[in-house]
Amino acid sequence: MCGIVGVLGSHEVAPLLVESLKRLEYRGYDSAGIATVNDGKLDRRRAVGKLVNLSDLLVHEPLAGKSGIGHTRWATHGAPTASNAHPHRSGPVAVVHNGIIENYRVLREELAQAGISPETQTDTETVAQLTRMFMDRGMGAKEAAIATLGKLEGAFALLWLFEGEDDLMIAARKGSPLAIGHGDGEMYVGSDAIALAPMTDRITYLEEGDYAIITRAGAEIFDAAGRRANRDEQRIDLGQAQVEKAGYKHFMGKEIAEQPVVLADALRHYLPKTGLNLPPELDFSNIDRITLVACGTAFYACSVAKYWFEEFARIPVEIDVASEFRYREPPLSPRSLAIFVSQSGETADTLAALRYCQEKVARTVAVVNVPTSSIARECDIALPIMAGVEVGVASTKAFTAQLVVLAVMALKAGRDRDELDGPTLGTHADTLRALPGLMNTALALSEPIAKLAESLAEAQDILFLGRGPMYPLALEGALKLKEISYIHAEGYASGELKHGPIALIDRMVPVIVMAPHDRLFDKTVSNMQEVMARHGMVLLASDSKGLAEADEGTWAQLQLPEIAEPFAPILYAIPAQLLAYHTAVAKGTDVDQPRNLAKSVTVE
């Protein structure tokens, strides 16, 4: 979501702060700002909209200093205005914050009694004002920040900068990620390693409840109880932190095109020629139930995986949206396995669901793209999807990589439970290994899809239909389209058409049918005929057999390679993503940073 960066440097920091914030643009934001200390004086600049607006402001109103903090804000409390933008300042204190201070109203009442009134609509301002209040009472900067932490409830990553202190930043983390970067006589702080990649490859991740006193000499880290804590310094792969478009117009287009390579890498790791490569402690033989928890696109990946686990391993599976699961507090079996799927590994609701499950289930498993993330660290087993940095807010390569890892897990479950014999397991493995090549073929549909998208861009409503494991893919296709084109789109199980959605069908409603020629194909065609009988515009995505058997009357057709039934959703994700991408391009929307959305949702 919001992005944080801080630098205690040996050169002017304003350009470094802005450049680092640019690397965090993919997280989603609607305003930005920086603050610096120069000759002991604290000052700041803030602007609404894209970072170019902040850059323009800095040209006309430069900000000097070798110590500074910066922020890109995704509005929660208060509209996206300059006054609500971070950094927030109160007297000698400047603060940037990711998360939500849940008790800010109570804190405002306490501040009012001290004669300090709010000047913005934000919850974050109370942090700066509290720290100022404690400093007015005689505390030093460090003591005041620590006292402020003791007052806060909610989720946050915080970074303080102080007037008169050009060699001090204070960082704290509770619920939102924060990383410290180590340089040569310089120190850095960032929401994630991507922001710090141009400056250092030496990173220390704060753990839950940690706070850190940072100077150019290093960082002293303390845990939630105030005890000195040793946190490992890690080397990050700077190649994995690259966020260039590599000649593509949009990051999303690049990431769609990367999928054959991404999946090939994941398959070489998890499904080498020698068999399944998963940790031996991931044993399904004594498991009586699997719980899958995720949000958004990751939830739809789980919805597909439910079909695989139940078919291959004959094990009951329940899936839950993390924001519902955590408050439903479901009963859990000590012989169940809980799997948490998240691109960032920092999704707040998914992390809360994980913490609820700990000590209640046999094992917890993370399927994440960031192996150093909170969810990865707190699960018993972490399985990286190895997709590399995904910048586009609308997930593409992370989705298909999640599916591949979940598919290999389902095959292992089938083997562990003696539900899959050797030849059947080998056939499924060969199908998965063939996917990168099939995806390359599917990517060739980009040009014809771009032409179809010109018509789709005129629609007000679009429906997606699928059966079996293609039903979650229909949901994902609709989500992709609405995320970046802002067209109302819904996904339905084909058999549900007559239970309500068919009332929407007319000549102006495109209906996208995802239907490989499988055992359910004839039933899907029957549903498709019902749409065409009511003059709906049907776009049929199928293989050569399916297209040959489908009746005339479709508006358009997309031919995909044949693939074994269980794994068709992975392949058909390509046209679903391309339809969304090209429709958004035709409409002229911001493909990579759609309105109101953030890449990593670290608050409720």
Protein Blocks (a to p, Z undefined) as FASTA:
>chain_A
ZZddddddfbdfklmmmmmmmmmmmnopabdcddddeehiacddddehjfklmmmmmmmm
ccedjbdcddddddfehcadfklpccddehjbccddedjdfklmmmmmmmmmnopacfbf
bfklmmmmmmmmmmmnopafklmmmmmmmmpgcddddddddehiabbccdddehiacddd
ddehiacddfblklmmmmoccdcdddehiacdddfkbccdddfkopacddddddddfklm
gccenhpabfklmmmmmmmmmmmmmmmmmmcfkbccddfklccklccbdcdddehjllmm
mmmmmmmmmmmnopacddddfklmmmnopaddfkbccddddfklpafklmmmmmmmgopa
mbdcdddfblkbmklmmpmbdcdehlopafblbacklmmmmmmmmmmmmmmmmmmnopac
fklmmmmmmmmmmmmmmmmmmmmmmmmmmmmmmmmmmpmbdcdddehjllmmmmmmmmmm
mmmnopacddddfklmmnommmmgcfklccdddddddfklmmmmmmmmmmmmnopacddd
ddfklmmmpcghifbdcddddddfklmmmmmmmmmmmmmmmmmmmnopafklcghiafbd
cbZZ
